[in-house]
Amino acid sequence: MATFLGYSNFSGKNGDKFSADLLYDIIEKNIAGNYYIVRLYGYIRSWGYSGSGKYASFYINGVDSGGFSSISVNQYSQVAVRDVAVYGDSLGRCTLDWSLSVSTTWTLGSASASGSIQLDTIPRVSTITATDGKIESAISININRASNDFLHQLRYSFGSLSGVIAQGVSNSYGWTIPSSFYTQIPNAKNGQGVIYCDTYYGSTLIGTSSCVLNIGTDEAKCKPTVTATIEDTNTTAINLTGDKNKLIKFISNPKITITATAKNNSSIASRSVSCADGKSGSGTTITLSKVESGNFTVSATDSRGYVTSITINKTLINYLTLTLNPTFSRPSPTTGEVKLKYNGNFFNGSLGSVANTLIIKYRYKESTSSTWSSYTTLSPSKSGNTYSQEISLGTNFSYQKAYDFEIVATDKLNTVTQNAHVLEGIPMLALFKAMIEMFGIEAFSISDDGTTLIINGNIKISGSNKLLKNL
């Protein structure tokens, strides 16, 4: 049954008893073409009156689509018909614009009317969404289709890659992001691609929609592998430990060789090592100097920024740095004796293949001489990692002379040398045949003929004094 659109009474004599009406039917709904075929019908209606005259055309949407030359009492009949195509917009929205126009030469006059109505929306392109995902993992592609008659082709693009995901998809699809996507983000953890949805009605392409796909990489699958060898390069230390895989604290210079392998089209950006003592370095081969710990962290960073770190613990011999603190002194100003007191720290244990040893020796010379005595070896007392001794070096050191001393401490790895100077002895008062010394200064002397007392320096007299004889 046709649907009423609108009408108009005539403008002439008894025109309100007559009307021109317009109705329509949907003849075709073409989803693929995005249009309707609408049939418009022109009717003449009368209420208790009749009329006749020259043939009058009935225009539908401006086109002569039929007509009449007479109207009977209470007539309601079709006098014109026309088919029109109504095209939808990109969303399938269709608007039917209509008009009717009749003009008679009778006293009935003319009638006209126009308007528009919205037809049902023609189903158009389906829309899609996709969950974010990681390469080699599954995601869900969800399709919101406008018609149950639609099927879809899904496609992707990512960097320089593109391809078909699936065809004949109805509502949703599970897809595993291919490993080839790694090639497009060798220097990034994440990237963006596009999924396209081609909507088909039968074999006709209705249109295409798309959505952004956020693509990530899985750290567990992508981070690099790293291994390292750590070996001492200090030959002295190696000879003492008997093993280049053992380290001596403060002595060893370990060489760290790092092997790293990148994954999934990334590359190795850097390699580094850090020792627990704070020393560190970067590169494929690193040598650290005089390490104080056997704990090392070796790391490799790839071009995506993923880092793999491993910990390597090497055997560390806890060597104690050799020290020496000596004191040389005269027990009294006018004695020929010199005493020595010294102490220090040393590593009192095994260095691996040999035990550490401690040798203390000293030598001396008169300060004005360039000739040293032979070394004399001492025998300190040891307690744990310390040593000490107090000893008299003899009484043959004239108090009237100054002496230079050198004391040397040696273990398997280090030698410490300390130097000291012992001044000549200075008595408070010394009496000689022709001189008196006070605190080492010649205060009085007697002339060669023995008749005159000579006072060296100025005389200062204070207080009340009386001269018994003029000077």
Helices and strands as residue ranges (DSSP letters): E 3-9, G 15-17, E 18-30, E 35-46, E 51-60, E 63-71, E 76-87, E 94-103, E 110-119, E 127-130, E 133-134, E 138-144, E 150-158, E 161-169, E 172-176, G 179-184, E 190-201, E 204-216, H 219-222, E 225-232, H 235-241, E 246-248, E 254-261, E 268-275, E 280-282, E 285-287, E 295-302, E 307-313, E 315-317, E 325-329, E 339-345, E 359-366, E 376-378, E 381-383, E 386-392, E 403-410, E 415-422, E 429-431, E 435-438, E 441-446, E 453-455
